[in-house]
Amino acid sequence: MRNQKDYSGMAALSICESMLLALNDHQLLPEREIVGILRDAAKAHETAAQTGSDIEAHRAAAVLINRIIAGGNSVRKPPK
């Protein structure tokens, strides 16, 4: 069963992904910079998973971000 934290995280992810797409659409950031932002975020979670608390949450966040990088954006792709 999902909780409010899950819904908040899903909403935040969708908003951030949409903002990154808009930055690219309006040619404010090139795709390589956006991917760099995502890689930095994944790396931060990977590092936190090694040294911090809530290790599983950090690992899961890093995996999710790396999936977004590998699969492209989920906002414009129809669900499979």
C-alpha positions in Angstrom: 0.0 0.0 0.0 1.4 3.4 -0.9 1.6 6.3 1.5 1.7 10.1 1.3 5.5 10.0 1.0 5.2 7.8 -2.2 2.7 10.2 -3.8 4.9 13.2 -2.9 7.9 11.6 -4.4 6.1 10.7 -7.6 4.8 14.2 -7.9 8.2 15.7 -7.3 9.8 13.4 -9.9 7.2 14.3 -12.5 7.6 18.0 -11.9 11.4 17.9 -12.0 11.4 15.8 -15.2 8.9 18.2 -16.8 11.1 21.2 -15.9 14.2 19.5 -17.4 12.3 18.8 -20.6 11.1 22.4 -20.7 14.7 23.7 -20.2 15.7 21.5 -23.2 12.7 22.5 -25.3 13.4 26.2 -24.9 17.1 25.6 -25.6 18.2 26.8 -22.2 20.1 23.6 -21.4 21.4 21.1 -23.9 20.5 17.4 -23.5 24.1 16.6 -22.4 23.8 19.1 -19.5 20.5 17.6 -18.4 22.0 14.1 -18.5 24.9 15.5 -16.5 22.5 16.8 -13.8 20.8 13.4 -13.6 24.2 11.7 -13.4 25.3 14.0 -10.6 22.0 13.3 -8.7 22.5 9.5 -9.1 26.1 9.8 -7.9 25.0 11.7 -4.8 22.6 9.0 -3.9 25.2 6.3 -4.6 27.7 8.0 -2.3 25.0 8.5 0.4 24.2 4.8 0.2 27.7 4.0 1.1 28.2 6.5 3.9 24.8 7.7 5.2 21.6 6.5 6.7 18.6 5.1 4.9 20.9 3.1 2.6 18.1 1.3 0.8 16.3 4.5 -0.1 19.4 6.0 -1.5 20.2 2.9 -3.6 16.7 2.9 -4.9 16.8 6.5 -5.9 20.1 6.0 -7.7 18.7 3.0 -9.6 15.6 5.0 -10.6 17.7 8.0 -11.8 20.0 5.7 -13.8 16.9 4.1 -15.4 15.6 7.5 -16.4 19.0 8.2 -18.0 19.1 4.9 -19.8 15.5 5.0 -21.0 15.0 8.6 -21.9 12.2 10.6 -20.5 9.0 9.1 -19.2 6.9 12.2 -19.6 6.6 12.1 -23.4 6.7 8.3 -23.9 3.4 6.4 -23.8 3.3 3.7 -21.1 4.2 0.2 -22.3 
